[in-house]
Amino acid sequence: MKLIQNNDMTTCMRFLLVLSLISCGGGNTSQEPQADASPEVDAPALTPDAAPAAYPCDASGSSVITWSFDEGLTLAPTPSANSGVIYTSGVVAWDANVLATSNGDIVLSTDHGCTFQTLDTVETSHPLALTKSGAIAYAWDREHIYKIDGTMVAPAIERNNLMGLGINPSNPQQISVVNQQGSVTKSTDTGSLQYRIGTRPPPETFVYRAAFSPTSLDDVLLGTQLQGVLFSEDGGSNWQSASGIPTPSNVFNLVYHPTNPNIVWAMLLDIEESDAGRPGKWIYRSDDGGHSFAAVASESATLTLVNGPFLAPARYDEDSLYSMFNFQGFGSSKTEIYKFNKNGTVETFQAPEYINLESIGWSETLADGPMLMGIGAEDFTF
């Protein structure tokens, strides 16, 4: 791994990454590789093929983000050593703005991530995710929701076991959320969650992850324990089972493509395969909005999947999905980034050592800019 200097730039990628170093304790310590996954396999690097424009500012980076032009293979050096624990768990970008959640701070940059101001320091129970539509964003974890409008952060809306949040794209003041039992609750225009929609899924339903279509709150998906994927076309009033998912299976994560609601990716555990002694962990894809799915790739000796990894569909490539695994604690300090392709191929390459990828997003308006990488560190400098 090398550091990018201003005269040494590589491929101008179209996405931004949020990273966290395992050394700061932000990784999921329950994520274990299968027995046949070898942490000693060296992953080939992707080859850069174009020279980009200059960095968005003179600074090399900040204590919140750094830049990369080649999918994380090389990083712009941080301007100085980071002090204490930094854990950037969410980031979204549009125009010259970068909004991020770092530790318990909600921070905003108006110069492409060169400098940040703290909008608020908030109470959290888990790393804060960010969901954005238009000029409104929401930072949320299992128990809290914070609406961000410009530089204003509204007081928390408190919930229990929040598994997913969606924003009405035609009125970003309105949201819907899903709890661990699959109940959907919708807000009024004021942002207060007021009423529950329809009926819950079957009483035994346990939800690992919920996802809302980027174009409508009517389309909701539930990744469940044993029941596969459930979908609703009326905002949660009625539920059906998606086809193509093995039964029984645990669907630990699922996500819509950010601009094409027909595309959905999911990570699941096939219970029968797992009980038979095979890895059983798979990436699946849907091209009809989550009504039916097809297998893309399974865990192998060279591909390590964990329960509930982040899944990041490439904003400017509808056929690709990104995820990762950090081998620290398993005999190696390397991190592998996986690029899943619709045709079933998987590209694997190594990120900087000691870095754990937490989530991925894309700038909505700077398609040709570098990827912005949220830093997770403990007294560390690149």
N, C-alpha and C positions, 0 to 999 in steps of 0.2 A: 504494500500500500504506500503510495506517495502522496505528498501534499501538493495541491494545485498552487502554483504561483500565477501572478497576473499574466505572464507571458507563456503559460503552459496550460492551455485549455483544451478540453476534449469535447465529446459529443454534446450538443445542446439538447438536453432532454426536456420533456414537457410535463414533468410532474414534480411534486414536492414531497419529501419524506419526513416523517417524524421519527426520530431515533431516541433510544434510551440505552445507556450503558448498563450492562448487567452489574457492573461494580457498584452502582448506586442503589442496588436492591430493588429496582423497578420491574425486574423480569418476573414472569410467572413461574415460581419455583415448583409448581405442580406439573409443569410440562416436561414429560420424560420421553426420550426417544424409544422406539421399539427395539427389541433385542437384536434384530437383524440390521438396524441402522448403524452404519459405521462412521464415527466421527473423524476417522483418519482419511476419509476420501477427499482428495484435493479437487476443488471445483474449478473448472475453466473460467477464465474471465471473458466477458463480452468485449468485443473489439470496437473502440470508438472509430467513427468514420467521417466526422466533420468538425470543423473549428467554429466555435460560437462567437458571439459578440462579447463585449467586456462584461465584468460583473456589474450589478446594478448600482454599486457605490464603491468608493475607494477603500472602505474598511474590508478587512479579510473576512470578517464574520462578527457575530455577537455572542453573548452568553446564552442566547435563546436558540438561534439557528446558525447554520453554516450553509455553504452552497456546494453543489456538485453538478457537473455536466455529463456524467457517465454512469448514472444509476448507482451512485454511492461508492464506486471503485476508488475515486479520489475525492478529497475534501479540501475546500479552502481552509487554510489555517485559522484558528481562532486568534483574535487580536492579543489576548493575554490568557494566562492560566485561569480556569474557572475556579471560583472559591466556593467551597461547600458542595452540597448536593443540588444538582439541577436536573429536573425531570420534566421534559416537555412532552405532554401526552396527546396534544391535539393541535392542529394548525389548518387554517383555510386561508386562501389568498384570492384577491381580485383587484384589478387596477393596480395602484401602488400600495395597497393595503395588505398586511399580513396580521391575522388574528391568531393568537396562540394561547394555550393553557400550559403554564409552566409551574410545577409544584401546585400551590393553591392560588396562584396569581392568574388573572386574566389580563393579557398584555396585548397591545396594539402597536403596529408599526405603520406609518404612512409613507415610508420611503423604501418599500420592497424588502423590509427586514433588516435594514442597516442599523436602525435604532428603534427602541421600544419604550413605551410608557405603560405603567401599570394602571389599568382601569379600576381594578378592585382585587382585594385578597379575600377569598371566599372559603366557606366551610365545605370540606369534601370528605367522602367516605371511601372513594375509589378514584383512580385517575379520571380526570374530566375529559369527555369526548366533546367534539364540536360538530354541530349540524347547522347549516346555513342555507338561507333562501333569500334572494334579493339583498336588501340592506340590513336584514335582521339575522342574528345568529343566536343559537342556544348552546350553552355549556352545561353538560349534565353528567351525573353519575347514577349510582343505584338509588340515591335518596334525595338528590337535589337537582333543580332545574334553574338556570340563571339566563334570563333574556338579556341580550346585548344589542342595543340600538345606538349606533354611532359610538360615542364614548361613554354612554350610560349603561350601567349594569343594574338591572332590577333586583329587588329582594328575592330570595330563594322561594321557589314553590317546592314544598316538601312532599315526597312520595315514598312508597315502600316497594323495594324490589323492582325498580324500573329496568326493563329489558330492551326498550327501543323507543325512539322518539322520531316523529315526522312533522314536517312543516307544510302548511297549505301554501302552495306556490303562488296562488292568486291573492292570498291574504296572509303574509308571514306572521301576523300577530296571532294567528290561530294554529294550535298544535294538537296532535294526538299522541298518546303514549300507551304502552302495553306493559302490564305487570307480569309477574312470574307465572300466574295462573292463566294468562292469555286474555284478560279483560282489557278492552280498549276504552280509554277515557278521552273525551274531547274537550277542548277549551272554548271559551267565548273569545270575542275579539280583544278582550282585556288581557288575555294570557292566563287567566285563572282556570284551572281544570274544574269543570262544572258538572259534567254528566257522563255517565257510562253508556256505551252504545250496545244495543242488542243483548245477546246472552254470551256467557263464557263458552269456550270450547268444552269438550267432555270433562267431567270432574277430575279425572286422573291426569289432565294435561299439566305438564311441567315445561316451561319455556326457557330455553337457553338464550335465544336471541330473537328479536323481532325486527322487521324491516318494513318501511313504507316506501311506496313508489315515489320517485322524485317529481312526478307530474300530478299525483292525486292521492289524497288521504284515504280514498275508497279502497285502494289496493294495498293489502297488508299481508305479510308473510310471517309465519311463526316457525322457528326451528325448535323442535321439541324432543323430549326424552321418549324414546321407543316408537313414537307415532310418526316420525319423519317430518315432512313439511305440511303445514296446514295453510290454506290461503283463503282470503275473504275478498270479495269484489264490492262489498257494501260497507266498508269501514269497520267491520268487526261484528256486524249483525248476524251473519251466517258464515259457516266454515266448511271447507271441503279439503280432502286429502289430495296432495299432488301425486301424480303418477311417476313411475320411473325410479323412485327412491326405494331402496331395499327395506323390507319390513321383517323384524323390527330394526330401527336404527336411531341413533342419537345425532341430531343435527345441531352441532355446536356453534355454528356461525353461518350467516347468509347475508348477502348484500346485493342491492340493485346496482346496475351501471348508473353513473351519475347523470347521464343525459339520455340514455335509451332504456325505458322501463321494461322493455321486453327481455332484457338480458339480466339474469340473476345467477350468481355463483354461490355455492354452498360447500361447507366442509362437514363431513359426517363420519360416524363410526358404524360400520355394518356389524351388528351384534352377533349374527351367526358366524361370520368370518372370524371375529375376535374370539368367540367361544371355541372355535375350531383350532385356535393357535396361530392363525394368520394375522397380519397387522390390522387389516380391516378398515384403515383410515383412507378416505377418498376425497377428492375434489370433484364436484358435480357442477353442471351448468344447465340453465334453462334459457330457451329462446322464445318463450311464450309468456313471460311475466311471472314465472314460478308455478304454472299449472302442471308442467311436466319437466322432467330432468333426464339428463344423460351423463354417464360417467366420463370424466376427462383423464384423471390420473390417480394412482394409488401410491401409498407409501412403499418405499423399497429401500434397498441397501444404500442408495445414493440420494434418496429423497425422504427427509424426516418431516412428518406432519405431527402436530400436537393437537390436543383437544382445545378447541376455541381459539385458533390463531386469528390474527387480523387478516382480513381479505380486502384487497384494494384493486378493483377493476381499473384498468388504464383508461383515463378519460378520453384520450385521443386515439385509442386503439381498441375497438370493441371486441377484438378476439383474444385479449390478453388480461391476465390477472396476476397480481403480485402478492407474495407472502414471504416468510423467512423463518429461520431457526438459528438460535445462538447455542453453540456447543460448550460454553463455559460451564464447568462443573461436570463435564462428560469427557474429560481427557484432552480438550482442545479449547483454544480461545477464539477460534474463528466463528464468523457468522456467515451463513449461506442465505442468499436471496434467491427465491424461486420465481420464475416467470412461467406461468401456465398458459399454454396456447390452446385455442378451441380444438385444434386438430389432434390433441393428445400429447404433443411434445412438451417437454419441460426444459427450460434453460436454467442453469444453475451457475451462480458466480458469487464471489466472496466480497463482503463489505469489510470495512476496517475492523481490526481486531478489537474485542471488548465492547463492541457496539451491539445493542439490541434494538431492532426495528419495532416500533410500537404501532404506528399507523401511517397511512399514505394518503395524500390528497393531491389535487392538481389545481393550479391557478385557473380561474375562469376566464381571464382576459390576457394573460401573458403566456400564450401557448408556446412561444419560442424562447422563453426565459429558462434559466437554470432551475434545477430542482432545489427547493429549500428544505434543509434537513434540521429538524428540531433536535437540540442537543440534550442528552442525558449524561451527566458526568458527576464525578466526585473528585474535586481538586485535580482536574485533568485538562490537558491542552493537546490539540492535534499538532 
